[in-house]
Amino acid sequence: MLGLMSNKNLLISSLIEHSSEYHADTEIVHRVSNGNIEKTNYKETNIRIRRLASALTRMGIKLGDRLGTIAWSNLRHLELYYGISGIGAICHTINPRLFKEQLIFIINDAQNKILFVDLDFIELISEISNEIPTVETIILLCAEKELTKLHKIKQKVLAYESLIENNQTLDKWPDFDERTASSLCYTSGTTGNPKGVLYSHRSTMIHTLAAANPDALDISSTDVIMPIAPMFHANAWGIPYIANMVGAKLVLPGRHLDGESVYNILDKEEVTFTAAVPTIWLMLFEYLDKKNKKLKFLKRCVIGGSACPKFMIEDFHKKYGVEVIHAWGMTETSPLGTVNKPLRKHSSLSQEQKYNLAIKQGRPMYGVKIKITNDDGEALPHDGKAFGNLWVKGPWICSGYLNMTNSDVHDENEWFLTGDVASIDQDGYMLITDRVKDVIKSGGEWISSIQIENIAAGHKKVSEAAVIGVKHKKWDERPLLLIVKAENVKKDEILDFLKDKIAKWWMPDDIIFVEELPHTATGKIRKVELKKTYQNYFVNPHKESDEN
Ligand code: ADP
């Protein structure tokens, strides 16, 4: 017998219908590329989104068409998230920091018909304009009068504001199957080509419902929320969707993400909740320290994308009164998989024990399941000690990649192999020890690069640290520690600092001080590049040492 309840499809358009009706005058604030801050609200934004949807429908855009965006986190990008998906087309967010070859690959793989491009990326789009044959129209995210210098764009070029101004609004959002694809985001492709992760309305809506909960990101209508995690990667961690669901004031920071700019907007807009990778917070901390500033309004801060070092959790709490929510996820997981929130029983822990718990990547949100296996696929115990290959499954975890029929990372029971190595404790708290390709294999045993670098990053004279496995005659690989100094420091000081914090055989064989570390388009340390640079360092140290 079937239940007698509404079968209404879970569609992304329902989020803006809700916010414009029940949170109409709640503000949306965004910073444009010249640094100015502009303000609107949910009601006005919904009107613009309906006009955009109507314009796209008139242009002949249909269910399943892929429309790309190359844009910062700003109002027009938010409108595109909803306007494109709302009519059943697919909003393909493209990361402008990818290599040119990768951009060309993903635009062609996705067969984008239209690209919506921020003016800051005109140069970029001109350079690849000849190599993206499926793209018929480029819509620049600007007013008609700003369409001055078109460079060498071969496609038809329109101004976004003319679309919005010249069209009637859509009367009613169309209804369709909730399993319809809604948006598309490619993985960064550190090895091989990027892979297309295709989200559906259903997966996005369930992820949104789950992510706002108190035991996940804990966002409500009383918050002022600002995703720093960009809208061009992994849905800005779902925050643009949650914003409309709960009706929180939304702040979109645009392109300026240096310490001073982030501080100014946090302070001016009274942001209570934000989210970003650790590198963003390093820049903010540096600015706060230098200017002796406090964070008056910020209450919670989600950190993910890379492991959050303990010192960051401590500093946020002790110096600024901000609770860090450490989370783990991937493009393939929409992206939230696990979130670190303490349980009731943890209230009696000492502060130090609480920090030690907070460095774990957290427990699965409702809907997500995780497990670890050895290389033969046998399940490993959840005892907080055993570590192995991490698998994940759930309604917002990908079941395949766009245009790829064979996947060696999906099994027949819907488990997805993440490429991460982790342990899981009795309460389900997961600790990522490494990515499989970064783990250091020394004399048949595994050394966690993440753990060493996070401890090293906690030294006050260290600004950033990376640990890589480097070829070694006797042990196969040994750890090499690369450090960006915050102030003058000697190797011995660092080694002393590490001594009682890690096993003896985990101690790096050497330390190299570097000016900076290379980062990927999503803010992670580019270890592939470091490994290549230092591959023979322990075999032939003099050639490759930068400085000592
Ligand atoms: P890519 O950069 O390849 O596109 P994603 O942005 O999807 O990948 O990043 C996913 C990966 O980022 C995870 O598989 C994991 O290795 C890493 N990651 C994400 N969050 C954390 C975290 N909190 N701690 C450690 N690693 C993390």
Boltz pocket constraint, residues with backbone or C-beta under 6 A from the ligand:
constraints:
  - pocket:
      binder: B
      contacts: [[A, 186], [A, 187], [A, 188], [A, 189], [A, 190], [A, 234], [A, 303], [A, 304], [A, 305], [A, 306], [A, 307], [A, 308], [A, 326], [A, 327], [A, 328], [A, 329], [A, 330], [A, 331], [A, 332], [A, 361], [A, 418], [A, 419], [A, 420], [A, 432], [A, 434], [A, 435], [A, 520], [A, 522], [A, 524]]
      max_distance: 6.0
